């Protein structure tokens, strides 16, 4: 068990409804195209597959997807959408859980690497990805760039959504490199708001590159989004691709059972 916070039944049951916009074709299509191209004719492994927001439609495109998920409640929601034979899911954490076989693609979307709250665990996640990849395979992460330059001296919070039904802001622990996302979501039409929060460990692109090197992976591509826009100093997130060398270096760690 890692330091990741465990999503409970109530959170899992409302997750899809709260992520309707991020599940739309406009948002998903570029990501699915990006991932399907990298997977090719091989298999894809999604760490923290959740309710299958990405994994299920990627499987519908013909990619053989396998998932790892820490929360049994999130996996249960996914299972209503697709059976185990079509999309196998193993319950466990993404830093240490091993599934059989080799993959041409392993991926983590929507800031999920941050669910691991220590640097050591994030390094182990990279090692676990490399462990599962076939030579030449890729590891993909979608992650926001920490908005610390929006913090003037003495301020510890940055809003990321101010809308009619939702108020969201992040608070930062700059020493421990942790953030807490706070959510105030309006339930129904009675004006009441439901409060929730979740912790993440933020990491810089250069820090992730070093983690990849430790795991025996090489940076191949970094873009600002799934549409492959150029990554610049003003980008608010990045999609990064690291590649396992085709020859001469096997990933550090135990081999995955065939």
C-alpha positions as CSV (number, residue, x, y, z in Angstrom):
1,X,0.0,0.0,0.0
2,X,1.4,3.4,-1.0
3,X,0.6,6.8,0.5
4,X,-2.1,7.4,-2.1
5,X,-5.5,8.5,-0.7
6,X,-8.1,5.8,-1.2
7,X,-11.3,6.9,-3.1
8,X,-14.4,5.7,-1.2
9,X,-17.7,4.4,-2.6
10,X,-19.5,7.8,-2.5
11,X,-16.7,9.5,-4.4
12,X,-16.5,6.7,-7.0
13,X,-20.3,6.7,-7.6
14,X,-20.4,10.4,-8.4
15,X,-17.0,10.6,-10.2
16,X,-18.3,10.2,-13.8
17,X,-21.1,12.7,-13.3
18,X,-18.6,15.3,-12.0
19,X,-16.2,14.6,-14.9
20,X,-18.7,14.9,-17.8
21,X,-16.8,17.7,-19.5
22,X,-13.5,15.7,-19.4
23,X,-15.3,12.7,-20.7
24,X,-16.6,14.6,-23.8
25,X,-15.5,13.7,-27.3
26,X,-13.8,17.1,-27.6
27,X,-11.5,16.4,-24.6
28,X,-11.1,12.7,-25.1
29,X,-10.5,12.3,-28.8
30,X,-7.1,13.9,-29.0
31,X,-5.9,11.8,-26.0
32,X,-7.3,8.6,-27.4
33,X,-5.7,9.2,-30.8
34,X,-2.3,10.0,-29.2
35,X,-2.4,6.9,-27.0
36,X,-3.7,4.6,-29.8
37,X,-0.9,5.7,-32.1
38,X,1.8,4.9,-29.5
39,X,0.2,1.5,-28.6
40,X,0.1,0.4,-32.2
41,X,-0.7,-3.3,-32.4
42,X,0.5,-3.9,-28.8
43,X,-1.1,-3.8,-25.4
44,X,-1.5,-0.8,-23.2
45,X,-1.3,-0.6,-19.4
46,X,-3.2,2.2,-17.6
47,X,-2.0,3.0,-14.1
48,X,-4.9,4.3,-11.9
49,X,-7.5,3.4,-14.5
50,X,-10.3,4.6,-12.2
51,X,-13.8,4.3,-13.7
52,X,-12.4,3.8,-17.2
53,X,-12.8,7.4,-18.5
54,X,-9.9,6.8,-20.9
55,X,-9.3,3.0,-20.8
56,X,-12.8,2.0,-21.9
57,X,-13.0,4.1,-25.1
58,X,-9.4,3.3,-25.9
59,X,-10.4,-0.4,-25.7
60,X,-13.3,0.4,-28.0
61,X,-10.8,1.6,-30.5
62,X,-9.3,-1.8,-30.6
63,X,-6.3,-1.3,-28.2
64,X,-5.9,-4.2,-25.7
65,X,-6.0,-2.3,-22.4
66,X,-5.1,-3.7,-19.0
67,X,-5.6,-1.6,-15.9
68,X,-4.3,-1.2,-12.3
69,X,-6.5,0.6,-9.8
70,X,-6.1,1.1,-6.1
71,X,-9.7,1.8,-5.2
72,X,-12.1,-1.2,-5.4
73,X,-15.0,1.2,-5.6
74,X,-13.6,3.0,-8.7
75,X,-12.9,-0.4,-10.3
76,X,-16.5,-1.5,-9.5
77,X,-17.9,1.4,-11.5
78,X,-15.6,0.5,-14.4
79,X,-16.8,-3.1,-14.3
80,X,-20.4,-2.0,-15.0
81,X,-19.2,-0.7,-18.3
82,X,-17.0,-3.6,-19.5
83,X,-16.3,-7.1,-18.4
84,X,-13.1,-8.5,-17.0
85,X,-12.3,-10.5,-20.2
86,X,-12.5,-7.4,-22.3
87,X,-10.6,-5.1,-20.0
88,X,-8.8,-6.8,-17.1
89,X,-8.2,-4.7,-14.0
90,X,-5.9,-5.7,-11.1
91,X,-6.5,-4.1,-7.7
92,X,-3.3,-2.6,-6.3
93,X,-1.1,0.5,-6.3
94,X,0.7,1.7,-9.4
95,X,4.1,1.8,-7.8
96,X,4.5,-1.9,-7.0
97,X,1.7,-3.9,-8.5
98,X,2.8,-6.2,-11.3
99,X,0.6,-7.8,-14.0
100,X,1.6,-10.5,-16.5
101,X,3.0,-9.8,-19.9
102,X,4.8,-6.9,-21.8
103,X,3.2,-3.8,-23.1
104,X,4.1,-1.3,-25.9
105,X,2.5,1.5,-23.8
106,X,2.0,2.4,-20.2
107,X,0.3,5.6,-19.3
108,X,-1.0,7.9,-16.5
109,X,-3.4,10.6,-17.3
110,X,-5.0,13.6,-15.5
111,X,-2.3,14.4,-13.0
112,X,-2.6,10.9,-11.4
113,X,1.2,10.5,-10.8
114,X,0.6,13.1,-8.1
115,X,-1.5,10.7,-6.1
116,X,1.8,9.2,-5.0
117,X,2.7,11.5,-2.1
118,X,6.5,10.9,-1.9
119,X,9.3,11.2,-4.4
120,X,10.4,7.6,-3.7
121,X,7.0,6.3,-4.6
122,X,6.9,8.3,-7.8
123,X,10.3,6.9,-8.7
124,X,9.0,3.4,-8.1
125,X,6.1,4.1,-10.4
126,X,8.5,4.9,-13.2
127,X,10.4,1.7,-12.4
128,X,7.2,-0.2,-12.5
129,X,6.2,1.2,-15.9
130,X,9.7,0.3,-17.2
131,X,9.4,-3.2,-15.8
132,X,6.2,-3.8,-17.8
133,X,7.4,-2.2,-21.1
134,X,8.7,-4.2,-24.0
135,X,11.9,-2.8,-25.5
136,X,11.0,0.3,-27.5
137,X,7.8,0.7,-25.4
138,X,6.7,4.1,-24.1
139,X,5.5,5.6,-20.8
140,X,3.2,8.6,-21.1
141,X,2.2,11.0,-18.3
142,X,-0.2,13.9,-18.4
143,X,0.6,16.4,-15.6
144,X,0.0,20.0,-14.8
145,X,2.8,22.4,-14.3
146,X,2.8,23.7,-10.7
147,X,1.4,27.3,-10.8
148,X,3.7,28.6,-8.2
149,X,4.5,31.8,-10.0
150,X,0.9,32.8,-9.3
151,X,1.8,32.8,-5.6
152,X,2.9,36.3,-4.4
153,X,4.8,36.4,-1.1
154,X,2.6,35.2,1.8
155,X,-0.1,33.6,-0.4
156,X,-0.6,29.9,-0.3
157,X,-3.7,29.3,-2.6
158,X,-4.3,29.4,-6.3
159,X,-7.9,29.1,-7.8
160,X,-8.3,26.7,-10.7
161,X,-12.1,26.9,-11.3
162,X,-14.6,29.5,-10.3
163,X,-17.9,28.7,-11.9
164,X,-21.6,28.7,-11.0
165,X,-21.6,25.1,-9.7
166,X,-18.0,24.7,-8.5
167,X,-15.2,26.5,-6.7
168,X,-11.8,24.9,-6.8
169,X,-8.5,26.1,-5.5
170,X,-5.1,24.5,-4.6
171,X,-3.1,25.2,-1.4
172,X,0.6,24.5,-1.4
173,X,3.2,23.2,1.0
174,X,6.3,24.5,-0.7
175,X,8.7,22.6,1.6
176,X,7.2,19.1,1.2
177,X,6.2,19.8,-2.4
178,X,2.5,18.9,-1.7
179,X,-0.7,20.5,-2.8
180,X,-4.2,20.1,-1.6
181,X,-7.1,20.6,-4.1
182,X,-10.2,22.0,-2.4
183,X,-13.6,21.6,-4.0
184,X,-16.9,23.3,-3.2
185,X,-19.5,21.7,-5.4
186,X,-23.2,22.7,-5.5
187,X,-25.5,19.8,-5.0
188,X,-29.0,20.2,-6.4
189,X,-30.8,23.5,-6.7
190,X,-31.1,24.3,-3.0
191,X,-27.9,26.3,-2.9
192,X,-26.0,23.9,-0.7
193,X,-22.4,23.1,-1.4
194,X,-20.5,19.9,-0.8
195,X,-16.9,20.3,0.3
196,X,-14.1,17.9,-0.6
197,X,-10.3,17.8,-0.8
198,X,-7.5,15.6,-2.1
199,X,-3.7,15.7,-1.7
200,X,-1.1,15.4,-4.4
201,X,2.6,15.7,-4.7
202,X,3.5,18.0,-7.5
203,X,6.6,17.4,-9.6
204,X,8.4,19.5,-12.2
205,X,9.1,18.1,-15.8
206,X,12.9,18.0,-15.1
207,X,12.3,16.0,-11.9
208,X,10.2,13.5,-13.9
209,X,13.0,13.2,-16.5
210,X,15.4,12.3,-13.7
211,X,13.0,9.7,-12.4
212,X,12.8,8.3,-15.9
213,X,16.5,8.0,-16.2
214,X,16.7,6.2,-12.9
215,X,14.2,3.7,-14.4
216,X,16.2,3.3,-17.6
217,X,13.9,5.4,-19.8
218,X,14.7,8.2,-22.2
219,X,12.7,11.3,-22.9
220,X,11.3,11.2,-26.4
221,X,8.7,13.9,-26.5
222,X,7.2,16.7,-24.4
223,X,4.2,18.7,-25.7
224,X,1.7,21.0,-24.1
225,X,-1.4,18.9,-24.7
226,X,-2.8,15.9,-26.5
227,X,-3.0,17.9,-29.7
228,X,0.8,18.1,-29.6
229,X,1.0,21.9,-29.2
230,X,4.5,23.2,-28.4
231,X,5.5,23.1,-24.7
232,X,6.7,26.5,-23.6
233,X,7.3,28.4,-20.3
234,X,3.7,29.5,-20.4
235,X,2.2,26.0,-20.7
236,X,0.0,25.0,-17.8
237,X,0.4,21.2,-18.3
238,X,2.5,18.8,-20.3
239,X,2.2,15.4,-22.0
240,X,5.5,13.6,-21.8
241,X,6.7,10.4,-23.5
242,X,9.6,8.4,-22.3
243,X,10.9,5.4,-24.3
244,X,12.5,2.2,-23.1
245,X,15.6,1.6,-25.3
246,X,15.2,-1.1,-27.8
247,X,18.5,-2.8,-27.1
248,X,21.1,-3.2,-24.5
249,X,19.2,-2.0,-21.4
250,X,16.4,-3.8,-19.6
251,X,14.4,-1.9,-17.1
252,X,15.8,-2.0,-13.5
253,X,13.7,-4.3,-11.4
254,X,12.1,-7.7,-11.6
255,X,10.9,-9.1,-14.8
256,X,7.2,-9.3,-15.4
257,X,5.8,-12.9,-15.7
258,X,5.0,-13.8,-19.3
